[in-house]
Amino acid sequence: MAVHSDPALAGSVEKAAVKDDKRREKKGDFLRRKDALTPLPGAEAARSGRLAAWQVLHELAHALSLSRQGAGRGLAEHWGSLKYSQALDPVSGAYLKLSGEGKDTARDYKRLQSRELGQGIALAVAKSALRHRYPDHFVSIVSADIVLRSGWPKGPSGFQYRPDFFAEVWKPGEPSRVFPIASKGNHSGAKQSSVQLASASAHVEAMHIGAWNETPCFVFSTELPLEGPLTVHCLQGPGRGGWLHGTAERPLRDLDGVAENENIPPGILHVVESDEAPVVEPGFQVRPEHQAWFQHVLARTATAAVTAFAGDGDTTAQYLTSRQGSRRYTGGFAHAAAGSVQDAQHELLGIPFVGTDHVFRLNDQRVEAFTGVAADLFALLSPSTDEGHRDAGRVVEYRRTVHARRGTWPEQTWDRPWRGPVSVQEDGTVLAMRVLRL
């Protein structure tokens, strides 16, 4: 994949931001942005440049697993990624680009395509960069909207700008570090990507974890041209913050405990002068007294995304708070046409997986898609009853296990007995597809 991250890009984004600020100033408007965006280190950008098309779909499907895309949530959320299974042209030894079918997309769907495929690509690049930066840590991606819903009001008193995702870099039992991520996409070209990155800088700036202006972040704009390779333009925001240490009064929590909602007033404390009262800026801030709660909710929400990806609604519900929509996932067995049902199992690349499947048509071919999680990991997360005692899921043991297994999962992208491409992520999830023989 073509990854563009250099000082020239940072300069173009700064110019785009200045131009937009002047336009807003004429209207009496002001938009706060993350400033001093810089390129990714060369080693991180180079490492992020190799990606299988199926991994893009896997990243996107995982990101959409808690997205509330409709009443038929299983079908809608899986189709959110599967509809792009013929949009990319993964030519061996060449750069990833749009296929003929990917190019032939109507205007409104083209905007959706660039945004969603851009998200899948951006998350893969962010994870690769952070794994290179923190080789002894694990990287989890979680929807920012789902996390924020549990702690901050949404509506007139809320703030319209917010990141798209949080990347949590963690080790079992230790403080974690969080990077807000904003991702956009376009079919217009590099100039439009600079405009989008300038806009994305306002979305990541809306989230401060710790002190004012100390939260590191990533912004992405993926360019999907009709001719030439897909190019992901990316920059990072500096900062020494983002750490979730907890406090002596409120230490880090047992992640096996049930998460709860908080009611945190929106606003970020900005100390302009040391002898003046802090100014409250629009946005969201995790202050020291809420760090333990925030880490707890991040871990539980990331776990919910894994079980939702595998199609188990009741298990997913136990990891979400009420405001995150836990009740939406309860209700027992649902028909597979309307909701994901954890009722399928396959051995892929020598590993047993459990999950859910969908069968659909692509042109004149019937295709099966299976999404799931390694069976032994699912056993840790699924409620079980032992001598009358209900086990609510073992998040701590799950995270300890996937952390220990990082770097050991198969790298193959084709399973011969399955007869199709397979993508396995380090959290134990899998996406597998195959054409069904008549």
N, C-alpha and C positions, 0 to 999 in steps of 0.2 A: 504494500500500500504506500502511496505517496504521502509522506508526513511533512508538513511545512511548519517550521517553528524556528524563526531567526530574528535578528534585530530589525531587519527591514519590515517584517510583518508587524512587530511591536510599534514601529514608527507609523505604519499605515493605519493601524488601529487608533493610535493617539490622534492622528489627523482627523479620522472619521468622528472621533468623540468630540473634538474641538468644533468641528463643523456642525454637529448635532446640537451641541451646547449653545452655539450662537443662534441657531434657529429657535431653540427653546427660549432663549433669553428674550427674543422679540415678542414672545407670547407671555412673558412673565413666569416662565416655568423653569424649574431646576431639577436636574437628575444627578443624584450622587452615584459615583462609579468607583470601582476598585482601580486605583491608579498604579503606575509603575509596573505594568505587566511586562514580563520578561519571557524569553524563549525557554523551552525545555532544554536541559543539558543534552549535548549531542548524543551521548550514549543512550539516554532514555528515548529520544526520538528515533534513533536507528533501531533500537530493540523493539519498538512498537510498530515497526513497518511491515511485519509479516502476520497475516491473518487469513484463515480459511473463510470462505463465504458462509459456511454453516455456523461458524463461530459468531458471525455478525447476527444471524437469525437467533442464535441461542442467547446472546446478550440482550437483544431486543425482547425476546419472549420472557426472559427472566425479569426485565425491567417493567414489563406490562402485567406481571402476574397479580399485582394488587391494584390495578389501575381503574377498576370500576367502569369498564367500557360498555356495560349494558346489562339488561336483565339476564340474557343468556351469557353469563360471564365467562364460562369455560370456552364456549365457541368463539365469543367476541375477542377475548384476550389472547387465545391461541392464534386466531386468524390474524390478529394484529401483526404477528411476525411471519406466519406461514404464507400470507399473501405476497410476500416478497421473495419467495423461494425460486422464482424464475426471473427476478429483476436484476440479478447480478451475473456477471460473466466471469467466472473464475477460471481463466486460462492459465494452465500450468506454466510457471516461469515468467508470467507477465503481471502487470499491475491490474488490480481489481477495477472493473468498470461496469457501467450499465449495459445490460443486454438489450437486444432489440425490443423485447417486451417492456423492459424497464424504461426505455426511451419513449415508448408509445403510450403515454399516460396523460389523461385529461388534466386541465389546469388545477382544479381544486385538489385532486388526488396527487398531483405532482408536488404541491406544497406539503401534503401529509407525508408523502414518500421521502422527501428530503429531510423532514424533521425526524421521522422515526428511524430511517436507516442511519441518519446522522447520529442519533442517540446510541444505536447499537455499536457503531464504529467508535464513537467517543468513549464509551464505557470500556471497551476493549483496550484502547490506547491508554486511558487513565490507569487501569489496573496493571497493565504491563509496566508503565513508568513507575508506579508506586512500588511494585514488587522489586524492581531493580534498585530503587532507592532504599527500601526496607526489606532486605532479603530474609531476615529472620522473623518477619511479621506476616500476617494474613491480611488480605484486602477484601472487604465486603462492600458492596454497593447497595444502597437502599433509596427508595423514593423519598425525596425531601418533603413533598406535599403530605404523604402519609405520616411521616414523623412529626411535622409541624402541627398537623391537625390535633395531635394528642396534647399539645402544650399551649398553643396560642389560638385566640379566637380568629375566625375567618369571617369576613363580611365588612361592613362599613368601618369597624374599628381596626381591621387588619391592614395589611400592606400588600399591594398588588404584585410587587416584585419579590421574587424568591428563587433560589437555585432549583434546578431540576432534580439533582441527586446529591447524596452525601456519600463520600468514600471514607469508610472507617478502616484505619490501619491499626491492627491490634495483635496482642499476644495474650494467651490465657492468663487471667488473674492480674493483669497489669493495666495501667492507664493507656487509653487509646488516643489516637489523633484523628481528627476529622477534617476533610477537605471538601468544601462545597464545590459543585460542578454545575455549570450551565452549558447547554448544548443546543446548537441550531444547525440548519442545513439549507442549501439552496441549489438551484440549477443555473444560476446566473453568472458565476465567475468569482475570481479572487477579490475583486473590488467589493462585491456584495458581502463576501466573507468578512472583510475588514469592518464593514458596517455592522454585521451581525455580532462580531466579537466585541465591538464597542457597546452594543446593546447588552450582551451577555455580562459585561463587566458590572452593569447595574444590578443584575440578578444575584450574582455572587456577593456583591457588596451588601446586600440586604441581610446577610447572615453573619453575625459575629460570635465566635466561640471564644470566650475569654475577654480580654481587654479590647478597646477600640482599635480597629485597623491593624490587628495582628493575626488575622485568620488567613492561612494560605488557601489557595483555590486554583481551579482549572477552568478555562473557557475554551470552547470548541466551536468551530463552524466547518461542516463537511460540504465540500463542493462536489456536486454530482453532475458533471458536464455531459452533454449529449455525445461529445467526441472527446476521447482522451480518458486518462485514469481518474478514479475518485481520489480526491485530495482532502485530507483532514488538516485544517489549519488550527493550531493550538498554541496557547500561551498560558503561563502560570502567574498567579499573584503571590507576592512575597508575604512573609509573616512568621513570627516565632510562636504564634498561638495555635489554637485548634486542639490543645491537649485537654483531656478529661481526667483530672487527677482526683476529683472529690475533695472533701475537706475533712478536718478532724471531727467536726460535728456531723457531717454527712458523708461518710466514706463510700467507696464504690460498693455496689449492691451485689447480692447473690442473683445471678442471671436466671436461675431456676424459679425465682419468685415471680408472681403475677405483676405485670406492669400496670400502672394506673395513669389516669389523666392528670395533668397539672393545669393551673390557670395562671399563666405568666403574662403580665402586662406587656403588650407590644412596645417596642422602643429600644434604642441602643444608647447607653450612657456615653457621652462624649465630653471629656474634660478638656475644655479649650485652654484655660489658664489654671494653674495649680491653686490659685487663691479664689477661684470663682466656682459657683455651683455648676455641676455638669449639665450640659444641654442634652435633651432627649431627642435623638434623631429617629426618623421612621425606620422600621425594620425589626429584626429579631435578634435577641442576644441570649446566649447561655452564660449566665453569671456563675461564680463559684458554687453558690448554694444549690444550683440545679445541674451541676456537672454529673453527679452520680445518677440522677434521674435520667438525664439525656443519654448517657451510655447504656443504661438499662433498656430504654425504649429502642435505641438503635439496634441493639443485639436481638431483642425480641421481634422487631419488625423485619430484620433481615432473615430471621428464622421463619417467620410467617411467609415470606416470599418464597422460601425453599419448599415448604409444604403446599402452598398454593400452586406452585409450578408442577408439583406432583399430583395435584387434583384432589387433595384431602381437605375439604371445607371445615369439618369439625376440628381437626388438628390445627388448622390455620387460625380459627377463631380464638383458641386459647392463648395465642401469642400476641393478639391485638387488644387494644383498649376499646371501650365502647365508642369513643369518638373516631377511632380509626376504622370502625365498621365491623367489629367482631360479630355482631348479630347477623350481618349479611352472609356470613359463611356457615351459620348453623342451620339446622333443619333436617339433618339426616341425608339419606340417599336422594340424589337428583338425577334426572334423566340425562344421559351423556350429550344429547343434542342441545340442552339448555345450560348445563353446568358441568364443570370438570368433575370426574368421578375417579377416585383412586382405586382402580379395579383391573389394572393390567400389569403384567410383569414380563420382562425379557432379560436374557443374558446377552450383554453387549461388550465386545472386547474382553471377554472372559470375566465380566463383573455382573452379578445379579442386580437388577434395578426393578423398582416398583413405581407405578405412576399411572398416567392416563393417556389415552390415545384418541386420535380423530382420523377418520377416513374421509377424503374429499377428492374432487376431480380437479386436475390441472389440464386444461384443454381436453384431450381424449383419453387421458390416463387417470386411473384411480391411484391415489397416493395415501399412504399411512404415515402419520407423524406420531411419535411417542415422546412424551416428556416425563421425566421421573427423577428419582434420587436413589443412590445406592441403598440396597435393601437393609444393610446393617445400620446405616446412618438414619434411615427412616424409622427403624425400630427404636432408636434413641429419642426421636422427636414425637412419635405417635403415642397417644395415651394408652396405657395398658393397666390391666387389673391383676394384681398378685395377692391372693388370699384376702380379697375384699378391700385392699388398699389401691386407690386410683393413683397411678403415676402420671403427673401432669406434664411430662416431657423433661428431658435432660439436656438443656441448652449448654450447660457448662461442659458436660462430657462430649457433646457433639462438637463444640468449638475446639476443645482440646484435641479431639480426634482428627478433624479436618486440618488443623494447624500442623499436627504431626505428619500428616500425609501429603502436605503440599510438595509439589514437584515429583510425585510418584504416580500420578494418574497417566493413563495411556495417552500418547500424543498422536496415535493414528487417527485418521479422519474417515476411514472406510472399514466396515466390518463385513467380511466375506459371507459368513453364515446369514447375517441379517440382510445382505445384499443392498447396502445403502450407506450414505454418509452418517457419521456419528460425531457429536461434539460433547466432550466431557469437561466440566469446569471443576475447579479445585474445591468448591463447596459440596461436591458429590452429585450435582445435578447433571442430567444428560438430555440432549435433543437428538433424536434419530429419525431419519426419513427413509422411505423406500417406495418404489413403484410396485403396486400389487399385481401379481401375475393373474391373468384371467383363467 
